[in-house]
């Protein structure tokens, strides 16, 4: 039913004249006459008022397919959730501007709706905002590709494989070195994560001055609690006083970047190397509480509970579907497939597909494949190209990482390289700060410009901002695998004390060395 007919039916069903209807919504009688004649449509604010007054869904008014309008008018006692109690990650419309940015990035033809996205974003968190979000989700889900969009980015494995650019990675991992490499990967990930964890969510406008003030710029060591005093803390908005520091820990504190590595090991132990995406979704529900998951992972977790299975769990009302969350989950699939980047990437795809699409998936495949290659060589260029060979060369991620590689070859300095990343992605925007591509570029640049030096590389990944703990962990993991346990200096490993705390049910605190042994068993 068209909107003009809906308005007419609502008015006459309520036995109102056009004058009465106009007075009720503070418009002229002529406006009502034009609405009912189909000459104009009400402004968004008036549509909301009409919908609220008559308790009619916005679907019925905007999408023009409601068929129970008059009957619904007498039902005012509707049970609704307390939306203010929902975390923004669990309320789709709270991220509606991120949805807009994400959809534009994907080349969806939705720019005509920009003002609608902006208007709905300003509404309070309530039933009306939820219903409007439902409408926008339908718009996004049915949007066509914008003409001239130059990327081709499938999410299914077969299509991804068809778009790979061949890069030969040959050889077998040296059995005599493999355990040292696996141990290096575990410790490298943990130490890099700890370095960035202390300042996770900070922006560089505060990070750089703080590092300079504490004698740690360029960054070359952990940030210590002993670096702080009340005067220093008072200068910054970032809550330095409430963070975890390497000189106060009794092992690596629980963190999602390391929880996922342990959880992947559990998944392999429980389901085997032929695990499915569905198996991963069940493990998520079984081994961690909801609050252990963030952004796209939180959306997917809630979707599992609602009955959405992969890959729909990644797509349903998920504005974070290309964020970094999957990219931090792929390491273990590289650990257990030394020298086999294709299988590592395939396992990563199975994992990523439960919560991400397109570049969000490619990020995890890229990291897993790099780690599989790093088991064979410590040549950073070969490692990165070997990782890129497992994702579509027609994707934004491939283009972005290759731009870092090409810049290095063409003489771009370290500072210029990171300035380019900051120029392309806005660290003060949630979408730019947490996107897969911005952080993958930082990982690649840190590996290239760090020239194989573990400490220099993880510090580079952290001091440039964005997702500090994720990038420190990923760079540390790759170099730990490439160089081995003995090439990670004691200044990094000593605070960890072979101890890893997790938030995984039934696991708790573990010894890193025990996880290394278990990894070796799963490789065999």
ROKE-623537 format. One record per residue (C-alpha): residue number from 0; residue in three letters; x, y, z. Coordinates in steps of 0.25 Angstrom, whole numbers, plus 5000, padded with zeros to 4 digits. Layout:
! residues N
[pt NUM,'Ala',[X,Y,Z]]
...
END
This chain:
! residues 524
[pt 0,'Unk',[5000,5000,5000]]
[pt 1,'Unk',[5006,5014,4996]]
[pt 2,'Unk',[5009,5024,5007]]
[pt 3,'Unk',[4998,5033,5002]]
[pt 4,'Unk',[4987,5022,5004]]
[pt 5,'Unk',[4993,5018,5017]]
[pt 6,'Unk',[4992,5033,5022]]
[pt 7,'Unk',[4977,5033,5017]]
[pt 8,'Unk',[4974,5020,5023]]
[pt 9,'Unk',[4980,5024,5037]]
[pt 10,'Unk',[4972,5038,5037]]
[pt 11,'Unk',[4959,5032,5033]]
[pt 12,'Unk',[4960,5020,5041]]
[pt 13,'Unk',[4962,5030,5053]]
[pt 14,'Unk',[4950,5038,5048]]
[pt 15,'Unk',[4958,5051,5047]]
[pt 16,'Unk',[4956,5062,5037]]
[pt 17,'Unk',[4968,5067,5029]]
[pt 18,'Unk',[4968,5079,5038]]
[pt 19,'Unk',[4968,5071,5051]]
[pt 20,'Unk',[4979,5062,5045]]
[pt 21,'Unk',[4987,5074,5041]]
[pt 22,'Unk',[4986,5081,5055]]
[pt 23,'Unk',[4990,5068,5062]]
[pt 24,'Unk',[5003,5068,5054]]
[pt 25,'Unk',[5005,5083,5054]]
[pt 26,'Unk',[5004,5084,5038]]
[pt 27,'Unk',[4995,5091,5029]]
[pt 28,'Unk',[4982,5084,5023]]
[pt 29,'Unk',[4988,5086,5009]]
[pt 30,'Unk',[5000,5078,5014]]
[pt 31,'Unk',[4991,5067,5018]]
[pt 32,'Unk',[4983,5068,5005]]
[pt 33,'Unk',[4996,5067,4997]]
[pt 34,'Unk',[5001,5055,5005]]
[pt 35,'Unk',[4988,5048,5002]]
[pt 36,'Unk',[4988,5052,4987]]
[pt 37,'Unk',[5002,5046,4986]]
[pt 38,'Unk',[5008,5060,4982]]
[pt 39,'Unk',[5018,5060,4993]]
[pt 40,'Unk',[5022,5052,5005]]
[pt 41,'Unk',[5024,5055,5019]]
[pt 42,'Unk',[5037,5059,5025]]
[pt 43,'Unk',[5044,5048,5033]]
[pt 44,'Unk',[5041,5055,5046]]
[pt 45,'Unk',[5026,5055,5042]]
[pt 46,'Unk',[5027,5040,5038]]
[pt 47,'Unk',[5032,5037,5052]]
[pt 48,'Unk',[5021,5045,5059]]
[pt 49,'Unk',[5010,5038,5050]]
[pt 50,'Unk',[5016,5024,5053]]
[pt 51,'Unk',[5017,5027,5068]]
[pt 52,'Unk',[5003,5032,5069]]
[pt 53,'Unk',[4996,5021,5062]]
[pt 54,'Unk',[5006,5010,5067]]
[pt 55,'Unk',[5008,5006,5052]]
[pt 56,'Unk',[5022,5000,5048]]
[pt 57,'Unk',[5031,5009,5039]]
[pt 58,'Unk',[5031,4997,5029]]
[pt 59,'Unk',[5016,5000,5027]]
[pt 60,'Unk',[5019,5015,5024]]
[pt 61,'Unk',[5032,5015,5017]]
[pt 62,'Unk',[5033,5002,5010]]
[pt 63,'Unk',[5019,5002,5006]]
[pt 64,'Unk',[5015,4988,5009]]
[pt 65,'Unk',[5008,4988,5022]]
[pt 66,'Unk',[4994,4982,5022]]
[pt 67,'Unk',[4989,4982,5037]]
[pt 68,'Unk',[4989,4997,5039]]
[pt 69,'Unk',[4975,5000,5045]]
[pt 70,'Unk',[4975,4987,5053]]
[pt 71,'Unk',[4988,4991,5060]]
[pt 72,'Unk',[4983,5004,5064]]
[pt 73,'Unk',[4976,4999,5077]]
[pt 74,'Unk',[4988,4991,5081]]
[pt 75,'Unk',[4997,5000,5090]]
[pt 76,'Unk',[5002,4990,5100]]
[pt 77,'Unk',[5014,4985,5093]]
[pt 78,'Unk',[5026,4978,5100]]
[pt 79,'Unk',[5039,4985,5097]]
[pt 80,'Unk',[5053,4983,5102]]
[pt 81,'Unk',[5060,4994,5110]]
[pt 82,'Unk',[5069,4999,5099]]
[pt 83,'Unk',[5077,5007,5108]]
[pt 84,'Unk',[5082,4995,5114]]
[pt 85,'Unk',[5088,4989,5101]]
[pt 86,'Unk',[5102,4991,5098]]
[pt 87,'Unk',[5104,4999,5085]]
[pt 88,'Unk',[5110,4987,5078]]
[pt 89,'Unk',[5097,4979,5081]]
[pt 90,'Unk',[5088,4990,5075]]
[pt 91,'Unk',[5090,4991,5060]]
[pt 92,'Unk',[5085,5006,5059]]
[pt 93,'Unk',[5095,5011,5069]]
[pt 94,'Unk',[5106,5008,5058]]
[pt 95,'Unk',[5097,5013,5046]]
[pt 96,'Unk',[5108,5023,5042]]
[pt 97,'Unk',[5118,5012,5042]]
[pt 98,'Unk',[5108,5004,5033]]
[pt 99,'Unk',[5108,5016,5024]]
[pt 100,'Unk',[5123,5017,5023]]
[pt 101,'Unk',[5125,5002,5021]]
[pt 102,'Unk',[5114,5001,5010]]
[pt 103,'Unk',[5121,5012,5003]]
[pt 104,'Unk',[5134,5005,5004]]
[pt 105,'Unk',[5128,4993,4998]]
[pt 106,'Unk',[5123,5001,4986]]
[pt 107,'Unk',[5108,5000,4990]]
[pt 108,'Unk',[5099,5010,4983]]
[pt 109,'Unk',[5094,5017,4995]]
[pt 110,'Unk',[5099,5031,4995]]
[pt 111,'Unk',[5085,5036,4992]]
[pt 112,'Unk',[5081,5031,5006]]
[pt 113,'Unk',[5092,5039,5013]]
[pt 114,'Unk',[5083,5049,5020]]
[pt 115,'Unk',[5074,5038,5025]]
[pt 116,'Unk',[5086,5031,5031]]
[pt 117,'Unk',[5090,5044,5038]]
[pt 118,'Unk',[5076,5047,5043]]
[pt 119,'Unk',[5074,5034,5049]]
[pt 120,'Unk',[5087,5034,5056]]
[pt 121,'Unk',[5083,5046,5064]]
[pt 122,'Unk',[5071,5039,5070]]
[pt 123,'Unk',[5071,5034,5084]]
[pt 124,'Unk',[5072,5019,5086]]
[pt 125,'Unk',[5058,5014,5086]]
[pt 126,'Unk',[5048,5005,5078]]
[pt 127,'Unk',[5046,5016,5067]]
[pt 128,'Unk',[5061,5016,5064]]
[pt 129,'Unk',[5061,5001,5064]]
[pt 130,'Unk',[5050,5001,5054]]
[pt 131,'Unk',[5057,5011,5045]]
[pt 132,'Unk',[5070,5003,5046]]
[pt 133,'Unk',[5062,4991,5041]]
[pt 134,'Unk',[5058,4999,5029]]
[pt 135,'Unk',[5072,5004,5026]]
[pt 136,'Unk',[5077,4990,5027]]
[pt 137,'Unk',[5067,4985,5016]]
[pt 138,'Unk',[5072,4997,5008]]
[pt 139,'Unk',[5087,4993,5010]]
[pt 140,'Unk',[5084,4978,5007]]
[pt 141,'Unk',[5076,4981,4994]]
[pt 142,'Unk',[5086,4992,4989]]
[pt 143,'Unk',[5093,4990,4976]]
[pt 144,'Unk',[5107,4992,4973]]
[pt 145,'Unk',[5111,5006,4969]]
[pt 146,'Unk',[5115,5007,4954]]
[pt 147,'Unk',[5130,5008,4952]]
[pt 148,'Unk',[5134,5002,4965]]
[pt 149,'Unk',[5147,4996,4962]]
[pt 150,'Unk',[5148,4985,4972]]
[pt 151,'Unk',[5143,4970,4972]]
[pt 152,'Unk',[5142,4965,4986]]
[pt 153,'Unk',[5135,4951,4988]]
[pt 154,'Unk',[5134,4945,5001]]
[pt 155,'Unk',[5132,4930,4997]]
[pt 156,'Unk',[5145,4922,4997]]
[pt 157,'Unk',[5144,4917,4982]]
[pt 158,'Unk',[5143,4931,4977]]
[pt 159,'Unk',[5154,4936,4986]]
[pt 160,'Unk',[5163,4925,4981]]
[pt 161,'Unk',[5160,4928,4966]]
[pt 162,'Unk',[5165,4942,4968]]
[pt 163,'Unk',[5178,4939,4975]]
[pt 164,'Unk',[5191,4944,4968]]
[pt 165,'Unk',[5201,4933,4967]]
[pt 166,'Unk',[5213,4934,4976]]
[pt 167,'Unk',[5222,4922,4977]]
[pt 168,'Unk',[5225,4918,4992]]
[pt 169,'Unk',[5233,4905,4992]]
[pt 170,'Unk',[5241,4897,5002]]
[pt 171,'Unk',[5238,4889,5015]]
[pt 172,'Unk',[5240,4895,5029]]
[pt 173,'Unk',[5253,4890,5036]]
[pt 174,'Unk',[5249,4880,5047]]
[pt 175,'Unk',[5261,4884,5055]]
[pt 176,'Unk',[5256,4899,5055]]
[pt 177,'Unk',[5241,4897,5056]]
[pt 178,'Unk',[5239,4896,5071]]
[pt 179,'Unk',[5248,4909,5073]]
[pt 180,'Unk',[5240,4916,5062]]
[pt 181,'Unk',[5226,4912,5068]]
[pt 182,'Unk',[5231,4916,5082]]
[pt 183,'Unk',[5236,4929,5076]]
[pt 184,'Unk',[5222,4931,5069]]
[pt 185,'Unk',[5215,4929,5082]]
[pt 186,'Unk',[5224,4938,5091]]
[pt 187,'Unk',[5225,4948,5080]]
[pt 188,'Unk',[5210,4950,5079]]
[pt 189,'Unk',[5209,4951,5094]]
[pt 190,'Unk',[5220,4961,5096]]
[pt 191,'Unk',[5215,4969,5084]]
[pt 192,'Unk',[5201,4969,5090]]
[pt 193,'Unk',[5206,4973,5104]]
[pt 194,'Unk',[5214,4985,5098]]
[pt 195,'Unk',[5201,4990,5091]]
[pt 196,'Unk',[5191,4986,5102]]
[pt 197,'Unk',[5196,4997,5111]]
[pt 198,'Unk',[5192,5008,5102]]
[pt 199,'Unk',[5180,5001,5094]]
[pt 200,'Unk',[5170,5011,5089]]
[pt 201,'Unk',[5179,5023,5091]]
[pt 202,'Unk',[5181,5033,5079]]
[pt 203,'Unk',[5195,5038,5074]]
[pt 204,'Unk',[5192,5052,5078]]
[pt 205,'Unk',[5194,5047,5093]]
[pt 206,'Unk',[5202,5035,5090]]
[pt 207,'Unk',[5214,5042,5084]]
[pt 208,'Unk',[5215,5053,5094]]
[pt 209,'Unk',[5214,5043,5105]]
[pt 210,'Unk',[5225,5034,5100]]
[pt 211,'Unk',[5234,5046,5098]]
[pt 212,'Unk',[5231,5051,5112]]
[pt 213,'Unk',[5235,5037,5118]]
[pt 214,'Unk',[5248,5036,5109]]
[pt 215,'Unk',[5242,5025,5101]]
[pt 216,'Unk',[5241,5031,5087]]
[pt 217,'Unk',[5244,5026,5077]]
[pt 218,'Unk',[5238,5014,5085]]
[pt 219,'Unk',[5248,5004,5089]]
[pt 220,'Unk',[5243,4997,5102]]
[pt 221,'Unk',[5230,4994,5109]]
[pt 222,'Unk',[5223,5005,5116]]
[pt 223,'Unk',[5225,5004,5131]]
[pt 224,'Unk',[5216,5008,5143]]
[pt 225,'Unk',[5229,5014,5148]]
[pt 226,'Unk',[5228,5024,5137]]
[pt 227,'Unk',[5216,5030,5143]]
[pt 228,'Unk',[5213,5041,5153]]
[pt 229,'Unk',[5201,5049,5156]]
[pt 230,'Unk',[5206,5061,5148]]
[pt 231,'Unk',[5208,5053,5136]]
[pt 232,'Unk',[5194,5046,5137]]
[pt 233,'Unk',[5187,5059,5139]]
[pt 234,'Unk',[5192,5064,5125]]
[pt 235,'Unk',[5185,5054,5117]]
[pt 236,'Unk',[5170,5049,5115]]
[pt 237,'Unk',[5175,5035,5113]]
[pt 238,'Unk',[5173,5027,5126]]
[pt 239,'Unk',[5188,5023,5128]]
[pt 240,'Unk',[5186,5021,5143]]
[pt 241,'Unk',[5176,5009,5140]]
[pt 242,'Unk',[5184,5001,5130]]
[pt 243,'Unk',[5193,4988,5132]]
[pt 244,'Unk',[5208,4990,5131]]
[pt 245,'Unk',[5219,4981,5129]]
[pt 246,'Unk',[5226,4984,5142]]
[pt 247,'Unk',[5214,4980,5150]]
[pt 248,'Unk',[5209,4967,5143]]
[pt 249,'Unk',[5210,4953,5147]]
[pt 250,'Unk',[5209,4948,5133]]
[pt 251,'Unk',[5202,4952,5121]]
[pt 252,'Unk',[5188,4958,5125]]
[pt 253,'Unk',[5176,4952,5118]]
[pt 254,'Unk',[5173,4959,5105]]
[pt 255,'Unk',[5165,4955,5093]]
[pt 256,'Unk',[5177,4955,5084]]
[pt 257,'Unk',[5183,4943,5091]]
[pt 258,'Unk',[5169,4937,5096]]
[pt 259,'Unk',[5166,4935,5081]]
[pt 260,'Unk',[5180,4928,5079]]
[pt 261,'Unk',[5177,4918,5090]]
[pt 262,'Unk',[5162,4916,5086]]
[pt 263,'Unk',[5167,4912,5072]]
[pt 264,'Unk',[5176,4902,5078]]
[pt 265,'Unk',[5164,4896,5086]]
[pt 266,'Unk',[5156,4896,5073]]
[pt 267,'Unk',[5166,4888,5066]]
[pt 268,'Unk',[5167,4878,5078]]
[pt 269,'Unk',[5152,4877,5078]]
[pt 270,'Unk',[5148,4877,5064]]
[pt 271,'Unk',[5161,4873,5056]]
[pt 272,'Unk',[5167,4881,5044]]
[pt 273,'Unk',[5154,4878,5036]]
[pt 274,'Unk',[5146,4887,5046]]
[pt 275,'Unk',[5135,4895,5040]]
[pt 276,'Unk',[5130,4910,5041]]
[pt 277,'Unk',[5118,4904,5049]]
[pt 278,'Unk',[5128,4897,5059]]
[pt 279,'Unk',[5135,4910,5061]]
[pt 280,'Unk',[5122,4917,5065]]
[pt 281,'Unk',[5118,4906,5075]]
[pt 282,'Unk',[5132,4907,5081]]
[pt 283,'Unk',[5130,4922,5083]]
[pt 284,'Unk',[5117,4920,5090]]
[pt 285,'Unk',[5123,4909,5099]]
[pt 286,'Unk',[5136,4915,5103]]
[pt 287,'Unk',[5134,4930,5105]]
[pt 288,'Unk',[5124,4939,5111]]
[pt 289,'Unk',[5117,4950,5102]]
[pt 290,'Unk',[5126,4961,5108]]
[pt 291,'Unk',[5139,4954,5103]]
[pt 292,'Unk',[5134,4958,5088]]
[pt 293,'Unk',[5135,4972,5082]]
[pt 294,'Unk',[5129,4979,5070]]
[pt 295,'Unk',[5127,4969,5059]]
[pt 296,'Unk',[5130,4957,5068]]
[pt 297,'Unk',[5119,4962,5078]]
[pt 298,'Unk',[5109,4963,5066]]
[pt 299,'Unk',[5112,4949,5061]]
[pt 300,'Unk',[5111,4943,5075]]
[pt 301,'Unk',[5097,4950,5077]]
[pt 302,'Unk',[5093,4945,5063]]
[pt 303,'Unk',[5097,4931,5067]]
[pt 304,'Unk',[5088,4931,5079]]
[pt 305,'Unk',[5077,4937,5070]]
[pt 306,'Unk',[5079,4925,5061]]
[pt 307,'Unk',[5087,4931,5049]]
[pt 308,'Unk',[5097,4921,5045]]
[pt 309,'Unk',[5110,4925,5037]]
[pt 310,'Unk',[5111,4932,5027]]
[pt 311,'Unk',[5098,4939,5030]]
[pt 312,'Unk',[5103,4942,5045]]
[pt 313,'Unk',[5114,4951,5038]]
[pt 314,'Unk',[5104,4958,5030]]
[pt 315,'Unk',[5092,4961,5038]]
[pt 316,'Unk',[5092,4975,5044]]
[pt 317,'Unk',[5107,4975,5045]]
[pt 318,'Unk',[5113,4989,5042]]
[pt 319,'Unk',[5127,4984,5047]]
[pt 320,'Unk',[5128,4973,5036]]
[pt 321,'Unk',[5141,4978,5031]]
[pt 322,'Unk',[5148,4982,5044]]
[pt 323,'Unk',[5160,4976,5049]]
[pt 324,'Unk',[5154,4965,5058]]
[pt 325,'Unk',[5156,4953,5049]]
[pt 326,'Unk',[5170,4958,5045]]
[pt 327,'Unk',[5175,4956,5060]]
[pt 328,'Unk',[5169,4941,5060]]
[pt 329,'Unk',[5177,4935,5049]]
[pt 330,'Unk',[5191,4933,5055]]
[pt 331,'Unk',[5189,4919,5060]]
[pt 332,'Unk',[5184,4913,5046]]
[pt 333,'Unk',[5198,4918,5041]]
[pt 334,'Unk',[5205,4911,5053]]
[pt 335,'Unk',[5199,4898,5050]]
[pt 336,'Unk',[5202,4898,5035]]
[pt 337,'Unk',[5217,4902,5034]]
[pt 338,'Unk',[5220,4903,5019]]
[pt 339,'Unk',[5206,4902,5014]]
[pt 340,'Unk',[5200,4916,5013]]
[pt 341,'Unk',[5188,4911,5005]]
[pt 342,'Unk',[5183,4902,5015]]
[pt 343,'Unk',[5186,4912,5026]]
[pt 344,'Unk',[5178,4922,5018]]
[pt 345,'Unk',[5166,4912,5016]]
[pt 346,'Unk',[5165,4910,5031]]
[pt 347,'Unk',[5166,4924,5034]]
[pt 348,'Unk',[5154,4926,5024]]
[pt 349,'Unk',[5146,4916,5031]]
[pt 350,'Unk',[5148,4924,5044]]
[pt 351,'Unk',[5146,4938,5038]]
[pt 352,'Unk',[5133,4935,5031]]
[pt 353,'Unk',[5125,4934,5044]]
[pt 354,'Unk',[5127,4949,5047]]
[pt 355,'Unk',[5133,4956,5034]]
[pt 356,'Unk',[5132,4958,5019]]
[pt 357,'Unk',[5141,4962,5008]]
[pt 358,'Unk',[5153,4969,5013]]
[pt 359,'Unk',[5150,4965,5028]]
[pt 360,'Unk',[5152,4951,5023]]
[pt 361,'Unk',[5164,4954,5015]]
[pt 362,'Unk',[5171,4960,5026]]
[pt 363,'Unk',[5171,4947,5034]]
[pt 364,'Unk',[5175,4939,5022]]
[pt 365,'Unk',[5186,4948,5019]]
[pt 366,'Unk',[5192,4947,5033]]
[pt 367,'Unk',[5190,4932,5034]]
[pt 368,'Unk',[5197,4930,5021]]
[pt 369,'Unk',[5209,4939,5025]]
[pt 370,'Unk',[5211,4931,5037]]
[pt 371,'Unk',[5211,4918,5029]]
[pt 372,'Unk',[5222,4925,5020]]
[pt 373,'Unk',[5230,4930,5031]]
[pt 374,'Unk',[5232,4916,5036]]
[pt 375,'Unk',[5241,4914,5023]]
[pt 376,'Unk',[5248,4928,5022]]
[pt 377,'Unk',[5251,4940,5030]]
[pt 378,'Unk',[5251,4949,5017]]
[pt 379,'Unk',[5240,4959,5020]]
[pt 380,'Unk',[5237,4962,5006]]
[pt 381,'Unk',[5235,4947,5003]]
[pt 382,'Unk',[5226,4946,5015]]
[pt 383,'Unk',[5217,4957,5011]]
[pt 384,'Unk',[5216,4953,4997]]
[pt 385,'Unk',[5213,4939,5001]]
[pt 386,'Unk',[5202,4944,5009]]
[pt 387,'Unk',[5196,4953,4999]]
[pt 388,'Unk',[5196,4941,4989]]
[pt 389,'Unk',[5184,4935,4997]]
[pt 390,'Unk',[5175,4947,4995]]
[pt 391,'Unk',[5168,4953,4983]]
[pt 392,'Unk',[5177,4962,4975]]
[pt 393,'Unk',[5165,4970,4972]]
[pt 394,'Unk',[5162,4974,4986]]
[pt 395,'Unk',[5165,4987,4994]]
[pt 396,'Unk',[5173,4980,5004]]
[pt 397,'Unk',[5183,4974,4993]]
[pt 398,'Unk',[5184,4988,4987]]
[pt 399,'Unk',[5186,4995,5001]]
[pt 400,'Unk',[5197,4985,5005]]
[pt 401,'Unk',[5204,4985,4991]]
[pt 402,'Unk',[5204,5000,4992]]
[pt 403,'Unk',[5213,4999,5005]]
[pt 404,'Unk',[5222,4989,4998]]
[pt 405,'Unk',[5224,4998,4985]]
[pt 406,'Unk',[5226,5010,4993]]
[pt 407,'Unk',[5237,5004,5001]]
[pt 408,'Unk',[5244,4999,4987]]
[pt 409,'Unk',[5242,5013,4982]]
[pt 410,'Unk',[5249,5020,4993]]
[pt 411,'Unk',[5238,5024,5002]]
[pt 412,'Unk',[5244,5027,5016]]
[pt 413,'Unk',[5238,5020,5029]]
[pt 414,'Unk',[5232,5034,5033]]
[pt 415,'Unk',[5226,5036,5020]]
[pt 416,'Unk',[5220,5022,5019]]
[pt 417,'Unk',[5213,5023,5033]]
[pt 418,'Unk',[5208,5037,5029]]
[pt 419,'Unk',[5202,5032,5016]]
[pt 420,'Unk',[5194,5021,5025]]
[pt 421,'Unk',[5189,5033,5034]]
[pt 422,'Unk',[5185,5041,5022]]
[pt 423,'Unk',[5177,5030,5016]]
[pt 424,'Unk',[5170,5025,5029]]
[pt 425,'Unk',[5166,5034,5040]]
[pt 426,'Unk',[5170,5029,5053]]
[pt 427,'Unk',[5160,5038,5060]]
[pt 428,'Unk',[5149,5031,5053]]
[pt 429,'Unk',[5144,5018,5059]]
[pt 430,'Unk',[5143,5012,5045]]
[pt 431,'Unk',[5157,5016,5040]]
[pt 432,'Unk',[5164,5013,5054]]
[pt 433,'Unk',[5158,4998,5054]]
[pt 434,'Unk',[5157,4995,5040]]
[pt 435,'Unk',[5165,4982,5034]]
[pt 436,'Unk',[5172,4990,5024]]
[pt 437,'Unk',[5178,5001,5032]]
[pt 438,'Unk',[5184,4992,5042]]
[pt 439,'Unk',[5189,4982,5031]]
[pt 440,'Unk',[5196,4993,5025]]
[pt 441,'Unk',[5203,4996,5038]]
[pt 442,'Unk',[5206,4982,5040]]
[pt 443,'Unk',[5213,4981,5026]]
[pt 444,'Unk',[5220,4994,5028]]
[pt 445,'Unk',[5225,4990,5042]]
[pt 446,'Unk',[5231,4977,5036]]
[pt 447,'Unk',[5237,4984,5024]]
[pt 448,'Unk',[5243,4996,5031]]
[pt 449,'Unk',[5247,4988,5044]]
[pt 450,'Unk',[5256,4980,5035]]
[pt 451,'Unk',[5255,4967,5043]]
[pt 452,'Unk',[5258,4974,5057]]
[pt 453,'Unk',[5247,4968,5067]]
[pt 454,'Unk',[5247,4980,5077]]
[pt 455,'Unk',[5248,4991,5066]]
[pt 456,'Unk',[5237,4985,5058]]
[pt 457,'Unk',[5227,4983,5069]]
[pt 458,'Unk',[5230,4997,5075]]
[pt 459,'Unk',[5228,5003,5061]]
[pt 460,'Unk',[5214,4996,5060]]
[pt 461,'Unk',[5210,5001,5074]]
[pt 462,'Unk',[5215,5015,5073]]
[pt 463,'Unk',[5208,5018,5060]]
[pt 464,'Unk',[5194,5017,5068]]
[pt 465,'Unk',[5182,5010,5062]]
[pt 466,'Unk',[5179,4997,5068]]
[pt 467,'Unk',[5192,4996,5076]]
[pt 468,'Unk',[5191,4983,5083]]
[pt 469,'Unk',[5186,4975,5071]]
[pt 470,'Unk',[5197,4981,5062]]
[pt 471,'Unk',[5208,4978,5072]]
[pt 472,'Unk',[5203,4964,5074]]
[pt 473,'Unk',[5202,4961,5059]]
[pt 474,'Unk',[5216,4967,5056]]
[pt 475,'Unk',[5222,4960,5068]]
[pt 476,'Unk',[5216,4947,5064]]
[pt 477,'Unk',[5221,4947,5050]]
[pt 478,'Unk',[5235,4951,5054]]
[pt 479,'Unk',[5235,4941,5065]]
[pt 480,'Unk',[5232,4930,5055]]
[pt 481,'Unk',[5242,4935,5044]]
[pt 482,'Unk',[5253,4937,5054]]
[pt 483,'Unk',[5251,4927,5065]]
[pt 484,'Unk',[5250,4928,5080]]
[pt 485,'Unk',[5265,4932,5083]]
[pt 486,'Unk',[5263,4944,5074]]
[pt 487,'Unk',[5253,4951,5084]]
[pt 488,'Unk',[5262,4958,5094]]
[pt 489,'Unk',[5259,4955,5109]]
[pt 490,'Unk',[5255,4969,5112]]
[pt 491,'Unk',[5242,4966,5105]]
[pt 492,'Unk',[5240,4951,5110]]
[pt 493,'Unk',[5244,4953,5124]]
[pt 494,'Unk',[5231,4960,5129]]
[pt 495,'Unk',[5223,4949,5123]]
[pt 496,'Unk',[5229,4938,5131]]
[pt 497,'Unk',[5224,4927,5122]]
[pt 498,'Unk',[5210,4930,5127]]
[pt 499,'Unk',[5198,4933,5119]]
[pt 500,'Unk',[5184,4937,5126]]
[pt 501,'Unk',[5172,4934,5118]]
[pt 502,'Unk',[5157,4937,5119]]
[pt 503,'Unk',[5153,4924,5113]]
[pt 504,'Unk',[5144,4915,5121]]
[pt 505,'Unk',[5151,4903,5127]]
[pt 506,'Unk',[5165,4908,5123]]
[pt 507,'Unk',[5169,4920,5131]]
[pt 508,'Unk',[5184,4921,5133]]
[pt 509,'Unk',[5193,4913,5124]]
[pt 510,'Unk',[5208,4912,5122]]
[pt 511,'Unk',[5213,4917,5109]]
[pt 512,'Unk',[5222,4905,5107]]
[pt 513,'Unk',[5211,4895,5109]]
[pt 514,'Unk',[5203,4902,5098]]
[pt 515,'Unk',[5216,4901,5089]]
[pt 516,'Unk',[5216,4886,5092]]
[pt 517,'Unk',[5202,4884,5088]]
[pt 518,'Unk',[5204,4892,5075]]
[pt 519,'Unk',[5215,4883,5072]]
[pt 520,'Unk',[5206,4871,5074]]
[pt 521,'Unk',[5195,4877,5065]]
[pt 522,'Unk',[5205,4879,5054]]
[pt 523,'Unk',[5209,4865,5055]]
END
